[in-house]
Amino acid sequence: MNKRKYLIILSGAAITAGVIAAAVYLPGRNRVKTPAEYAPEHDTSMSEENETAVEKTVSSDAEKPAQGTDGIQTDIPALHNALASGGGVSHTGVAIPWTALTDTARMELVTRHFNSITCENEMKPETILGHYAPRVTTLYELEEKLDFTAADTVADWITDYNTVNGTEIRMRGHVLIWHNQTPTWFFRENFTIDGDFVTTEEMNQRMEWYIKTVTQHFDQKYPGLIYAWDVVNEQVMDSGEIRTDGDWYHVYQGSGEYIIRAFQYADLYTAPDTILFYNDYNECTPAKRDAIVSFLEEIRTEISPERKLGAGMQGHHDMETPSASMIEAAARAYAETADTVHITELDIKSSMGFDGTDLDAEFARQAARYAEIYDIVKKINADDTLMGHIDNITFWGTHDAVSWLKTFNSVGGSADGKTPQYPLLFDEQLQPKPAFWALVNSDE
């Protein structure tokens, strides 16, 4: 059979996800939208070996690839199998909103290529606690108002799928403690938006109650489904100092007590085999990296020795930064300190100055960048002197059309909303891009 060089080209229209409820989540990291607003979601040089990864040699039948009922290619390797066998990555994950569950094609892509799922917003405190002040004065009353509907919908779907298909798709819990998407009333007297901030003693009680209630809800209703929790998210600034904006700072006045206590409570109440993570962006910046390592070292002494402690590298990178050497140095520092390392939110922003034209060249650069990062993963995982390895790579979104980078966002790792973005492995029609083949065929 004749062989030829096949380069996958981005195709046109975006696939929209169905709306499940009256308020749905923008496929991103911190913006709630109504149905009317809803829209689908270093080293600057690359090696010659990585540059060639953008091409994939396949049979001429590739012009008409085998497809599922909704256009998903079914004759290509499953990504999670490729990363497990080629890089020692046990979980290949993807972030989805609960609205994705009604999109048959998108979920076929999820179940074919990923064996770990992260909720984009559905497990965040604001979703469970609610945005508006609850008009209660006690934790007992507040517990009656907690809303697990969105998160349970995703967990139910995964559980049912596993039962029917004999699969073992699992979940990363995201997130328990964060300065964003946690309602300000939770930190204030009588749970009101304009009350005084509570004392640290009172906040410790509220935090313990919240961590216990949320983690035990999932462990009891879905035993074994959640294998990891992002316990604390983004509490170190790029300077290496503790975050000084947000309500956690206002209550604890710059003390890291809440970070340590959060891990102690999670250690106390989660299932024994759950891995507890500190997760952050710009995690390769040296000052920030060193501060995170210090926190991990302190946390290790404050939780039970049997508990696995993880370092979450979000991985919201661009084409040029951080450099390969910075990524490797950070991954190595975390792997020397934590029991495991997860890349938790990987995506790659477009090249500086990219205007949306010449997609072939942009996709070639992107494929080389993904290959460069994956080479670091394999290098870390081959080093038996390290305490931990990179056991998970989670991509922040299924395909380009639904990426949070498509629109402006002010949180860490975001895009400017002006530069065209195609940051993921699958294009707007759910077809594999050169970056996909760069990972699947990384040894060729």
Buried (B, 14 or more C-beta within 10 A) or exposed (E): EEEEEBBBEBEEEBBBBEBBEEBBBBBBBBBBBEEEEBBBBBBEEBBEEBBBBBBBEBEEEBEEBEBBEBBBBEEBBBBBEBBBEBBBBBBBBBBBBBBBBEBEBBBBBBBBBBBBBBBBBBBBBBBBBBEEBBEBEEBEEBEEEBEBEBBBBBBEBBBEBBEEEEEEBBBBBBBBBBBBBBBBBBBBBBBBEEBEBBEBEEBBEBBBBBBBBBBEBBBEEBEEBBBBBBBBBBBBBBEBEBBEEBBBBBBBEEEBBBBBBBBBBBBBBBBEEBBBBBBBBBBBBBBBBBBBBBBBEEBBEEBEEEBBBBBBBBBBBBBBBBBBEBBBBBBBBBBBBBBBBBBBBBBBBBBEEBEEEEBEEBBBBBBBBBBBBBBBBBBBBEEEEBEBBBBBBBBBBBBBBBBBBBBEBEBBBBBEEEBBBBBBBBBBBBBBBBBBBBBBBBEE
